[in-house]
Amino acid sequence: MATVWSGCSTSCGSFGQEPPLRGKRGGEGARFRPRNGGRSRDVSRQVQAPSPTIIAARTRVCRAAPCVLESEVAGKEETDMGIWGLDGDPPVADGFDGRKRHGLRRRPVRLPAVVKKGEVGARSAPSAVTSESERTSEHVGGSRLHFLEERDEETLSQRLIKLSQSNKVRSATELFDSMRASGLQPSAHACNSLLACFVRRSSLADAMKVFEFMRGKGMATGHTYTLILKVVASTEGYVSALQMFNEIEEEEGSKEILDVIVYNTMISACGKAKDWRQAEKLWRRLGENSLSATLMTYDLLVSTFVQCGQYELAIAAYQEMLRHGLDPSEDIMKAIIASCTKEGNWEFALATLSRMLSAGMKPNLILFNSMINSLGKAGQDELAFRMYHLLTKSGLKPDQYTWSALLSALYRSGRCWDALELFQGIKAKHPSVLNSHLYDIALMSCERLGQWEHALQLLWMMEKSGLKISAVSYNHVIRSCEVACKPKVALKVYRRMTRQGCSPDTFTHLSVIRACIWGSLWNEVEDILEEVAPDSSIYNTVIHGLCLRGKIGLANKVYTKMRSIGLVPDGKTRSFMLQHVAMD
């Protein structure tokens, strides 16, 4: 069996072998020729190996003193090194020429599949190759183990932390495995650093290996659970992470380890999946375990509830945060104001906005528009215009949404003339923001006031500006004519609507039919009935109007046609027919 150079750097005389005698080839007569040109060193003492070496498939176990991993700390990655035999020995790796004498050399080679058990001797390495000999390692199951000369766990843990923070994944893993194989235990900080490195790479299998080691040694901390739940949620989904969290929470002594950050991690995972119910449960369990929620907790809760449309829960989380004396962030207050405006809770929204201004925060245009719209819907038109003045003082410029909210506030408050006046001011000073929606609000005001001429003027302005006129806009104009008792004008608008290619809807037909009935345009009523598709609501409206106007014969004719085409009259229509005609 050939003598193999150990590659382990030890103190003088700790691990060596007497060089063989000269003049013989092979066996005990094999001769070692150093790479220093034949100049020999002092003969080292020969010692007995502490235990035999067993080398199996990709496995090489040595009981020698371990060597230092300085190259790992320096951030360098090692190359697998094969070992060449001495003169006369059979080759131990591919490419070795056993017929020539060689000194000690190293090359990147593959290890043999199986080598029989045998004792291995070694001697101290020459100074020229000492740094290389310190890198000798063993492979176990595909993971390379290094022979560690350093035995201080704290020093090795610091090296593991540096490697993990530098994302030297392979080197950190090898050092971690080497420490375990040597009976050394990394610190909890070092294990968490390595675990975080695996989390950044989304390596679930490696992360689970470190996690199970830490849990088995009782080293797991709250940060450990945070990291492992995060990688499980990102790789296998939040449901798997939630199941794992529930199992951890049921373990004995887990309440002393699980902190609020772990709960925040799970709330965040549920929030990303839009599962607000699980987020709410985690929120409740947080209080049951006597843990105080942080600002991040409430930020995650409010964001999740707002995105899922659970505005009441968002407001409840915000109020609890205020009770705990926490100052909400700008994002939280914006989300709360949006929630309040959608819920119609304008008082709470106004108080939240006041808190923002007191904290020196500057609301954006979207927030102001939301407040104006909320106040307008609540009929608080004066407060809506105060908010508008505050908007302009903040240096913001109103846009079409701002004007739409202000016009709507005036219309809902019954200030239709003021709405029309404001519309004219917008048209004069800000013509670029005019759109179909602003015109529609002005037309609604004309409809309520019966200002059919003004409504026709606005309709003409819309056509001139090239805006697309919808059926809703035409309906407002026809309704204005109906309120003003201008049936012929309403009929003309209806005819123009059809010529422009705009399809009338049910509201259009109802409005124009009512206008024609009260204008005694009976033939036009029958013509419109011939044009429209069968609709019970339209036929019922016609019969009601005809009966009220005393046109019983025409009402009976329309009723007969209604029954013939299979439409069902409502109760009011049957009542009118019972009063004036005999039923079938």
PyMOL commands that set and color helices and strands:
alter all, ss='L'
color gray80, all
select helices_A, chain A and resi 27-29+70-73+127-133+153-165+169-181+188-200+204-216+222-236+238-250+254-256+260-272+276-288+295-307+311-323+330-343+346-358+365-377+381-393+400-412+416-429+431-433+436-449+452-465+471-483+487-499+506-518+522-531+536-548+552-564+571-580
alter helices_A, ss='H'
color red, helices_A
select strands_A, chain A and resi 53-56+59-60+82-83+106-107+115-118+137-140+143-146
alter strands_A, ss='S'
color yellow, strands_A
deselect
rebuild
show_as cartoon
